[in-house]
């Protein structure tokens, strides 16, 4: 699943990702600011997810969330 949160500020990205953290399917989240990157990562880790950050072009980071 890919969740695109580019252009959104917190807490919106976390609110978009949180409902999917109850499952186990891989989730990729695109973020474009540090606050969203940190908050989404923190929320996922608290729910037992592994988070890998992969920088992409134009300041975008792909957060790969895996159980």
C-alpha positions in Angstrom: 0.0 0.0 0.0 1.2 3.5 -0.8 0.1 6.5 1.2 1.0 9.9 -0.3 1.2 12.6 2.4 3.2 15.1 0.4 2.0 18.6 1.0 0.3 17.8 4.3 1.4 18.8 7.7 1.0 17.0 11.0 -1.1 15.5 12.3 -2.7 14.7 9.0 0.0 12.2 7.8 -0.2 10.3 11.1 -4.0 10.2 10.9 -3.8 8.8 7.4 -1.4 6.1 8.3 -2.7 5.1 11.8 -5.8 3.1 10.6 -3.5 0.8 8.6 -1.1 0.0 11.4 -3.5 -2.6 12.8 -2.7 -5.0 9.9 0.4 -6.6 8.7 0.6 -5.6 5.0 3.6 -3.5 4.0 3.0 0.2 3.9 5.0 2.8 2.1 4.5 6.4 3.1 5.7 9.4 1.1 6.5 12.5 3.2 8.1 15.8 2.3 8.8 17.4 5.7 10.8 16.4 8.8 8.0 16.6 11.2 5.8 14.2 9.3 8.8 11.8 8.8 9.5 11.8 12.6 5.8 11.6 13.7 4.8 8.8 11.2 8.0 6.8 12.1 7.3 7.2 15.8 3.7 6.1 15.5 4.6 3.1 13.5 7.4 2.0 15.8 5.1 2.3 18.8 2.8 -0.2 17.0 5.6 -2.7 16.5 6.6 -1.8 12.9 10.1 -1.6 11.5 10.7 1.7 9.6 13.2 2.2 6.9 13.7 5.7 5.4 14.6 5.9 1.7 15.4 9.4 0.4 13.9 10.2 -3.1 14.1 13.2 -5.4 13.1 16.7 -4.4 13.3 16.3 -0.6 10.8 13.4 -0.5 11.4 10.5 1.8 9.7 7.1 1.4 9.0 5.5 4.7 8.9 1.7 4.3 6.9 0.2 7.2 7.2 -3.5 7.7 6.0 -5.9 10.4 
